[in-house]
Amino acid sequence: MAFGNGSTLSSAAKGMLDKDVVLPGGPEDTISALRWSPVANHLAAASWDGKVYVYDATNSTSTDTIKGVAAITVGSPVLDCDFSKDGTVAAGAAADKKIHLMDLNSSQTMTLEAHTSPVRAVRFVQVPSANAPIIASGSWDRTVRYWDMRQPQPIGALQLPERVYSMDASGPLLAAATADNHIHLVNLHGNPLQLSKSVKSPLTHQTTSVSVSADGSRWAIGGIDGRSAAQVVDEKDKSLDNLQFKCHREPHPTKKGHTDVYAVNAVAYSPAHKDVLATAGSDGTYCVWDVRKRQRLRSFPKLAGPVTALAFARDGMALAYAVGYDWARGYQHNSVTAERKVVLHRFAEAVKK
């Protein structure tokens, strides 16, 4: 299913970057993930430099007005991050096979000896049957494990057929994309230790990112082949049937009729609108889409490097994105002088469905 042609976008839909604000004291290596607090304008950034950075972006009119709140020093690449539901705890999923936590009020840290392989994803999840906040972690050891921070061992584990490449959760839904090109869905309000559904990815090639809508009714993925897809959990809902679309592609500069295809590094649903999805690409651009109307809502100019991560603020009025090298062209094209930064873009008005 094709989307509306980007060339027909109105001038209002062609977003500008001149008022974007760069966050101070940014990571020194590629940013792997960005996450907003669900209760405050706090932003976490996980980086390959071995840290999770936490910023207070309540006053974000300039770089000087954004304050660094904390930094969790891990010492090995951090592949994902998240906030607890009350915003008091930040978590990082690391290549050292552990989950690293910090209480943002006291600055106290703790570590969960989580997996037997690097931890690819971490989420604080809603499990009504539990009597405490629960953390879900997905790993290359082919498991999703659940944690009560008061206990050193996992309270449960879900075995998957392959390595977890990406994972997200919201409301009742946890979705994990695995190396065998499947998407596995879990009903957290039912049995978190049992898969409710496993489906072959609607994309032909490897999944890079997965996002769950705020109400848990939808999931979306991006792939290495410049495509994204959005699906619904309820099979009776036909609104997104077979919805997959091309993005982050551009005509080859010299070969007529040829197209350069770039990986979709990240996808993110807006917490404010379940139809609004953002995608970030190795081409150095990010876009905002209406998946129900099958339209591109915003298109932004190309940046100095690939966009490696992005996340909507809780009110949908801002979008944080990261620029850095994504290794798509191999180690020989990496440079110590490559720009690495986290940037905040505010919308003049809410991105509407």
C-alpha positions as a Python dict, from the first residue, in 0.01 Angstrom:
ca = {
    (1, 'M'): (0, 0, 0),
    (2, 'A'): (160, 325, -113),
    (3, 'F'): (152, 653, 73),
    (4, 'G'): (87, 995, -75),
    (5, 'N'): (371, 1128, -286),
    (6, 'G'): (603, 1344, -78),
    (7, 'S'): (638, 1591, -365),
    (8, 'T'): (277, 1698, -308),
    (9, 'L'): (338, 1803, 51),
    (10, 'S'): (227, 2154, 135),
    (11, 'S'): (484, 2407, 252),
    (12, 'A'): (348, 2367, 608),
    (13, 'A'): (415, 1993, 592),
    (14, 'K'): (774, 2045, 481),
    (15, 'G'): (919, 2087, 826),
    (16, 'M'): (1205, 2326, 904),
    (17, 'L'): (1500, 2264, 1133),
    (18, 'D'): (1610, 2622, 1201),
    (19, 'K'): (1454, 2632, 1549),
    (20, 'D'): (1572, 2286, 1657),
    (21, 'V'): (1770, 2282, 1982),
    (22, 'V'): (2081, 2069, 2037),
    (23, 'L'): (2103, 1912, 2381),
    (24, 'P'): (2418, 2005, 2577),
    (25, 'G'): (2706, 1776, 2669),
    (26, 'G'): (2589, 1506, 2433),
    (27, 'P'): (2712, 1149, 2394),
    (28, 'E'): (3057, 1090, 2249),
    (29, 'D'): (2952, 797, 2032),
    (30, 'T'): (2646, 678, 1839),
    (31, 'I'): (2314, 721, 2019),
    (32, 'S'): (2128, 389, 2011),
    (33, 'A'): (1798, 490, 2174),
    (34, 'L'): (1595, 786, 2302),
    (35, 'R'): (1309, 766, 2553),
    (36, 'W'): (1092, 1030, 2721),
    (37, 'S'): (965, 1010, 3076),
    (38, 'P'): (590, 938, 3086),
    (39, 'V'): (533, 1204, 3354),
    (40, 'A'): (783, 1485, 3286),
    (41, 'N'): (981, 1651, 3008),
    (42, 'H'): (1284, 1437, 3084),
    (43, 'L'): (1469, 1262, 2803),
    (44, 'A'): (1705, 964, 2827),
    (45, 'A'): (1968, 890, 2562),
    (46, 'A'): (2152, 557, 2546),
    (47, 'S'): (2490, 563, 2377),
    (48, 'W'): (2766, 338, 2255),
    (49, 'D'): (3001, 547, 2468),
    (50, 'G'): (2884, 343, 2768),
    (51, 'K'): (2645, 590, 2929),
    (52, 'V'): (2277, 677, 2962),
    (53, 'Y'): (2229, 1055, 2965),
    (54, 'V'): (1921, 1208, 3128),
    (55, 'Y'): (1813, 1564, 3042),
    (56, 'D'): (1552, 1803, 3176),
    (57, 'A'): (1398, 1962, 2866),
    (58, 'T'): (1116, 2145, 3045),
    (59, 'N'): (1266, 2474, 2932),
    (60, 'S'): (1404, 2398, 2588),
    (61, 'T'): (1421, 2735, 2417),
    (62, 'S'): (1798, 2704, 2371),
    (63, 'T'): (2084, 2466, 2442),
    (64, 'D'): (2170, 2665, 2756),
    (65, 'T'): (1823, 2616, 2906),
    (66, 'I'): (1828, 2235, 2882),
    (67, 'K'): (1988, 2079, 3188),
    (68, 'G'): (2165, 1751, 3231),
    (69, 'V'): (2002, 1567, 3521),
    (70, 'A'): (2214, 1253, 3547),
    (71, 'A'): (2435, 1008, 3364),
    (72, 'I'): (2444, 635, 3428),
    (73, 'T'): (2798, 518, 3361),
    (74, 'V'): (2790, 161, 3237),
    (75, 'G'): (3130, 108, 3076),
    (76, 'S'): (3005, -93, 2778),
    (77, 'P'): (2776, 7, 2489),
    (78, 'V'): (2421, 85, 2600),
    (79, 'L'): (2169, -42, 2345),
    (80, 'D'): (1840, 83, 2491),
    (81, 'C'): (1690, 288, 2776),
    (82, 'D'): (1362, 363, 2950),
    (83, 'F'): (1193, 538, 3244),
    (84, 'S'): (978, 387, 3515),
    (85, 'K'): (608, 475, 3500),
    (86, 'D'): (650, 737, 3775),
    (87, 'G'): (962, 880, 3609),
    (88, 'T'): (1186, 828, 3912),
    (89, 'V'): (1406, 549, 3773),
    (90, 'A'): (1607, 537, 3450),
    (91, 'A'): (1724, 207, 3303),
    (92, 'G'): (1985, 110, 3048),
    (93, 'A'): (2019, -219, 2858),
    (94, 'A'): (2385, -292, 2794),
    (95, 'A'): (2621, -510, 2597),
    (96, 'D'): (2770, -631, 2927),
    (97, 'K'): (2457, -852, 2963),
    (98, 'K'): (2319, -638, 3248),
    (99, 'I'): (2043, -386, 3319),
    (100, 'H'): (2170, -70, 3485),
    (101, 'L'): (1931, 138, 3697),
    (102, 'M'): (1947, 478, 3864),
    (103, 'D'): (1707, 638, 4111),
    (104, 'L'): (1694, 993, 3979),
    (105, 'N'): (1596, 1135, 4318),
    (106, 'S'): (1882, 986, 4517),
    (107, 'S'): (2131, 910, 4233),
    (108, 'Q'): (2168, 559, 4376),
    (109, 'T'): (2243, 292, 4119),
    (110, 'M'): (2188, -82, 4100),
    (111, 'T'): (2255, -356, 3849),
    (112, 'L'): (2051, -658, 3748),
    (113, 'E'): (2265, -952, 3630),
    (114, 'A'): (2020, -1000, 3354),
    (115, 'H'): (2117, -1226, 3065),
    (116, 'T'): (2379, -1458, 2917),
    (117, 'S'): (2418, -1235, 2608),
    (118, 'P'): (2394, -858, 2547),
    (119, 'V'): (2065, -699, 2650),
    (120, 'R'): (1914, -540, 2341),
    (121, 'A'): (1599, -383, 2489),
    (122, 'V'): (1449, -274, 2820),
    (123, 'R'): (1099, -152, 2911),
    (124, 'F'): (907, -82, 3229),
    (125, 'V'): (579, -264, 3169),
    (126, 'Q'): (229, -278, 3312),
    (127, 'V'): (152, -622, 3456),
    (128, 'P'): (-167, -598, 3665),
    (129, 'S'): (-107, -935, 3829),
    (130, 'A'): (221, -812, 3980),
    (131, 'N'): (226, -609, 4301),
    (132, 'A'): (531, -404, 4201),
    (133, 'P'): (678, -220, 3900),
    (134, 'I'): (805, -472, 3647),
    (135, 'I'): (1093, -446, 3400),
    (136, 'A'): (1098, -648, 3078),
    (137, 'S'): (1430, -708, 2904),
    (138, 'G'): (1496, -863, 2564),
    (139, 'S'): (1831, -1017, 2479),
    (140, 'W'): (2039, -1186, 2216),
    (141, 'D'): (2018, -1494, 2441),
    (142, 'R'): (1669, -1548, 2291),
    (143, 'T'): (1472, -1460, 2601),
    (144, 'V'): (1248, -1188, 2736),
    (145, 'R'): (1289, -1175, 3113),
    (146, 'Y'): (1079, -999, 3376),
    (147, 'W'): (1222, -831, 3684),
    (148, 'D'): (1103, -699, 4017),
    (149, 'M'): (1369, -447, 4124),
    (150, 'R'): (1348, -578, 4479),
    (151, 'Q'): (1480, -916, 4370),
    (152, 'P'): (1819, -1005, 4213),
    (153, 'Q'): (1678, -1284, 3996),
    (154, 'P'): (1414, -1263, 3722),
    (155, 'I'): (1059, -1342, 3829),
    (156, 'G'): (985, -1503, 3494),
    (157, 'A'): (1124, -1567, 3147),
    (158, 'L'): (980, -1614, 2801),
    (159, 'Q'): (1180, -1825, 2556),
    (160, 'L'): (1188, -1703, 2196),
    (161, 'P'): (1308, -1888, 1885),
    (162, 'E'): (1576, -1630, 1800),
    (163, 'R'): (1767, -1325, 1924),
    (164, 'V'): (1572, -1011, 2015),
    (165, 'Y'): (1662, -735, 1769),
    (166, 'S'): (1411, -481, 1901),
    (167, 'M'): (1131, -465, 2158),
    (168, 'D'): (868, -220, 2277),
    (169, 'A'): (573, -227, 2513),
    (170, 'S'): (277, -7, 2602),
    (171, 'G'): (-51, -83, 2776),
    (172, 'P'): (-128, -453, 2744),
    (173, 'L'): (107, -520, 2451),
    (174, 'L'): (471, -621, 2437),
    (175, 'A'): (613, -673, 2086),
    (176, 'A'): (953, -828, 2018),
    (177, 'A'): (1117, -850, 1676),
    (178, 'T'): (1360, -1138, 1642),
    (179, 'A'): (1644, -1239, 1412),
    (180, 'D'): (1431, -1494, 1227),
    (181, 'N'): (1222, -1204, 1091),
    (182, 'H'): (921, -1269, 1314),
    (183, 'I'): (726, -1039, 1543),
    (184, 'H'): (616, -1194, 1873),
    (185, 'L'): (327, -1041, 2068),
    (186, 'V'): (261, -1081, 2440),
    (187, 'N'): (-54, -983, 2631),
    (188, 'L'): (89, -837, 2951),
    (189, 'H'): (-259, -813, 3102),
    (190, 'G'): (-312, -1184, 3042),
    (191, 'N'): (-15, -1420, 3066),
    (192, 'P'): (321, -1240, 3023),
    (193, 'L'): (498, -1576, 3007),
    (194, 'Q'): (311, -1691, 2699),
    (195, 'L'): (311, -1565, 2342),
    (196, 'S'): (-32, -1453, 2229),
    (197, 'K'): (74, -1443, 1865),
    (198, 'S'): (382, -1486, 1646),
    (199, 'V'): (370, -1354, 1291),
    (200, 'K'): (608, -1347, 1000),
    (201, 'S'): (729, -993, 946),
    (202, 'P'): (543, -812, 668),
    (203, 'L'): (885, -685, 558),
    (204, 'T'): (1110, -911, 355),
    (205, 'H'): (1436, -809, 518),
    (206, 'Q'): (1572, -766, 870),
    (207, 'T'): (1372, -566, 1123),
    (208, 'T'): (1562, -280, 1286),
    (209, 'S'): (1302, -126, 1516),
    (210, 'V'): (956, -186, 1661),
    (211, 'S'): (712, 56, 1825),
    (212, 'V'): (382, -3, 2008),
    (213, 'S'): (106, 258, 2014),
    (214, 'A'): (20, 412, 2350),
    (215, 'D'): (-299, 209, 2390),
    (216, 'G'): (-132, -116, 2288),
    (217, 'S'): (-364, -168, 1991),
    (218, 'R'): (-99, -137, 1718),
    (219, 'W'): (261, -212, 1641),
    (220, 'A'): (491, -82, 1370),
    (221, 'I'): (833, -186, 1243),
    (222, 'G'): (1113, -53, 1025),
    (223, 'G'): (1358, -255, 818),
    (224, 'I'): (1697, -239, 652),
    (225, 'D'): (1535, -218, 307),
    (226, 'G'): (1388, 132, 340),
    (227, 'R'): (1042, 6, 430),
    (228, 'S'): (811, 31, 729),
    (229, 'A'): (490, -150, 820),
    (230, 'A'): (208, -93, 1068),
    (231, 'Q'): (-34, -357, 1195),
    (232, 'V'): (-320, -392, 1446),
    (233, 'V'): (-349, -648, 1724),
    (234, 'D'): (-723, -704, 1681),
    (235, 'E'): (-770, -912, 1367),
    (236, 'K'): (-1123, -773, 1329),
    (237, 'D'): (-982, -425, 1276),
    (238, 'K'): (-906, -401, 903),
    (239, 'S'): (-792, -37, 904),
    (240, 'L'): (-424, -122, 857),
    (241, 'D'): (-456, -437, 649),
    (242, 'N'): (-135, -512, 460),
    (243, 'L'): (3, -167, 538),
    (244, 'Q'): (367, -141, 443),
    (245, 'F'): (531, 149, 270),
    (246, 'K'): (856, 268, 119),
    (247, 'C'): (1047, 542, 298),
    (248, 'H'): (1402, 678, 330),
    (249, 'R'): (1484, 635, -35),
    (250, 'E'): (1606, 882, -293),
    (251, 'P'): (1689, 885, -663),
    (252, 'H'): (2050, 795, -740),
    (253, 'P'): (2241, 1115, -822),
    (254, 'T'): (2395, 983, -1145),
    (255, 'K'): (2216, 662, -1247),
    (256, 'K'): (1886, 747, -1408),
    (257, 'G'): (1602, 523, -1294),
    (258, 'H'): (1799, 390, -996),
    (259, 'T'): (1706, 447, -633),
    (260, 'D'): (1932, 452, -328),
    (261, 'V'): (1772, 258, -42),
    (262, 'Y'): (1853, 337, 323),
    (263, 'A'): (1777, 149, 643),
    (264, 'V'): (1495, 265, 867),
    (265, 'N'): (1688, 298, 1192),
    (266, 'A'): (1393, 374, 1418),
    (267, 'V'): (1015, 397, 1426),
    (268, 'A'): (811, 565, 1700),
    (269, 'Y'): (439, 610, 1760),
    (270, 'S'): (321, 938, 1906),
    (271, 'P'): (178, 892, 2259),
    (272, 'A'): (-84, 1153, 2171),
    (273, 'H'): (-216, 1002, 1844),
    (274, 'K'): (-218, 632, 1764),
    (275, 'D'): (-232, 708, 1391),
    (276, 'V'): (87, 918, 1396),
    (277, 'L'): (417, 738, 1337),
    (278, 'A'): (768, 882, 1291),
    (279, 'T'): (1050, 709, 1105),
    (280, 'A'): (1424, 783, 1108),
    (281, 'G'): (1661, 682, 834),
    (282, 'S'): (2020, 613, 744),
    (283, 'D'): (1969, 874, 472),
    (284, 'G'): (1985, 1149, 737),
    (285, 'T'): (1615, 1234, 738),
    (286, 'Y'): (1312, 1174, 955),
    (287, 'C'): (945, 1185, 859),
    (288, 'V'): (606, 1182, 1031),
    (289, 'W'): (322, 972, 886),
    (290, 'D'): (-51, 919, 933),
    (291, 'V'): (-79, 542, 903),
    (292, 'R'): (-459, 532, 888),
    (293, 'K'): (-489, 792, 611),
    (294, 'R'): (-171, 658, 449),
    (295, 'Q'): (-19, 1004, 419),
    (296, 'R'): (311, 1165, 502),
    (297, 'L'): (240, 1455, 738),
    (298, 'R'): (587, 1606, 780),
    (299, 'S'): (909, 1579, 584),
    (300, 'F'): (1234, 1735, 703),
    (301, 'P'): (1558, 1837, 528),
    (302, 'K'): (1856, 1603, 523),
    (303, 'L'): (2091, 1625, 820),
    (304, 'A'): (2470, 1593, 841),
    (305, 'G'): (2456, 1221, 917),
    (306, 'P'): (2219, 927, 968),
    (307, 'V'): (1933, 964, 1218),
    (308, 'T'): (1990, 676, 1457),
    (309, 'A'): (1703, 719, 1706),
    (310, 'L'): (1393, 927, 1771),
    (311, 'A'): (1108, 956, 2022),
    (312, 'F'): (795, 1169, 2066),
    (313, 'A'): (744, 1363, 2388),
    (314, 'R'): (449, 1251, 2598),
    (315, 'D'): (219, 1527, 2462),
    (316, 'G'): (321, 1469, 2100),
    (317, 'M'): (433, 1832, 2069),
    (318, 'A'): (804, 1758, 2044),
    (319, 'L'): (1026, 1499, 1882),
    (320, 'A'): (1379, 1419, 1993),
    (321, 'Y'): (1615, 1274, 1734),
    (322, 'A'): (1978, 1167, 1729),
    (323, 'V'): (2236, 1220, 1456),
    (324, 'G'): (2544, 997, 1435),
    (325, 'Y'): (2715, 723, 1242),
    (326, 'D'): (2503, 407, 1212),
    (327, 'W'): (2770, 174, 1067),
    (328, 'A'): (2563, 107, 755),
    (329, 'R'): (2870, 169, 536),
    (330, 'G'): (3114, -24, 754),
    (331, 'Y'): (3387, 77, 996),
    (332, 'Q'): (3603, 233, 724),
    (333, 'H'): (3357, 520, 683),
    (334, 'N'): (3341, 605, 1051),
    (335, 'S'): (3527, 914, 1168),
    (336, 'V'): (3610, 1059, 1507),
    (337, 'T'): (3502, 1395, 1368),
    (338, 'A'): (3156, 1271, 1263),
    (339, 'E'): (2879, 1476, 1420),
    (340, 'R'): (2702, 1309, 1710),
    (341, 'K'): (2420, 1496, 1878),
    (342, 'V'): (2073, 1478, 2029),
    (343, 'V'): (1832, 1741, 1898),
    (344, 'L'): (1486, 1856, 2003),
    (345, 'H'): (1229, 1958, 1743),
    (346, 'R'): (910, 2128, 1862),
    (347, 'F'): (600, 2134, 1648),
    (348, 'A'): (419, 2466, 1613),
    (349, 'E'): (95, 2273, 1657),
    (350, 'A'): (6, 1917, 1741),
    (351, 'V'): (63, 1666, 1462),
    (352, 'K'): (-296, 1571, 1389),
    (353, 'K'): (-446, 1259, 1248),
}
